[in-house]
Amino acid sequence: MKKLISGIFVFCSVIILAQEAIQFQELPFKDIIAKAKKEKKLVFIDAYAAWCGPCKMMEKNVFTQKSVGDYYNANFINARFDMEKGEGREIAAKFGVRSYPTYLFLNGEGELVSQNSGYMEEGLFLTMAQDINSPSNKKGSLKERFAKGEKDPSFLINIMKLNSSSDYNFAKQASERYFENKKATEEITKEEIGFLLFFLKSTEDSNYKTFSSRKADIVKFLPEDTYKEFDSQLKLSKILAQSIDDKNKKINEEFFMKSAEPLVGKELALSKLNQTKLSYYEQHANYPEFEKAALDYYKNADAYDPNELLRAAWVFSDHIKTPSSLKKATEWAEKSVMRGETSENTYILAKLYFLTGNKQLAKTYATMSKNIATQTQKDSNLADELLNQLK
């Protein structure tokens, strides 16, 4: 009888604890958003991973607290998604979830209104929710509010923080409105300078006016040489844009150097030009021009990161036929392998040895690539194909 009573007591205790905890809705993501919109509430999503220790601690120690359950159940539509399974993967990609646990708060339009992460004690977890559950976050779509001209600084900062990776253009527009409305007499903070520089990509951007006029304030937080270098890069970007002939898929090198050299000097101008040529000609599959630019840019290969050299070597191995150029690319790949052997760099080196006629070394490194790929559970198909050619 005592065992029966004890069992009933435990069972009832579990039910009570479950009722006091956060009630997570087991619905598809779109239905969670629709429910929040209908009930005019925000969504709280616990973005977790099955292996995450702090996630399990939150589930055990915090989500079960009566004060937490009462507040979250009354004010939010709550849901949990494993970020490494099913819909969780899409949610993680959409909102840039990279650490666990992450707490996502969304409005009824499915827009992010706040994102926080890490283990939190009960009090902090409640305070966070109370701050987020403000009337301003329930006004409707962030984009609709922005389109209507909302200028509240905290609103604009929130857009910048939440959308910098998921919707850069929207965040950039918010930054421009923010600085357009910041009075010249107001002190500019270190955080604001971070926003300014992050969203400033061209001298044509409206934020460039703030960057120029507030130089004295900005150099209080970063060296003046850094400010000047950043300014030079912005100006070079404008010249590069004017130098690109998209119709003929070419870069007007003469115009660029004539415009850029007086501004930043020959060495920096030439370096920027070659960087752009590499990117532009690879993007447009103009490999003869890519070949010339790479040989010129990486003339002093020791000055460059081996991984950067390896990328150029890969392009050469796929698209370049000139024996002397392939020999140079082999040297680039060797530098990467010397730093550390991977299935990728040993394969590229093997292929370049094959293309330059050194079949013995090609076989050695293709075998090495296959073995490393097998050990690290990566695809070894390319190495297998090369080994078949070498038979």
Secondary structure, DSSP 8 states (H G I E B T S, - for coil): -HHHHHHHHHHHHHHHHHHHS-----S-HHHHHHHHHHHT-EEEEEEE-TT-HHHHHIIIIITT-HHHHHHHHHHEEEEEEETTSHHHHHHHHHHT--SSSEEEEE-TTS-EEEEEES---HHHHHHHHHHHS-GGGGSS-HHHHHHTT---HHHHHHHHHHHTTT-HHHHHHHHHHHHHTS-TTS---HHHHHHHHHT---TTSTHHHHHHHTHHHHTTTS-HHHHHHHHHHHHHHHHHHHHEETTTTEE-HHHHHHHHHHHH-HHHHHHHHHHHHHHHHHHTT-HHHHHHHHHHHTSSGGGS-HHHHHHHHHHHHHH---HHHHHHHHHHHHHHHHH---HHHHHHHHHHHHHTT-HHHHHHHHHHHHHHHHHTT---HHHHHHHHHT-
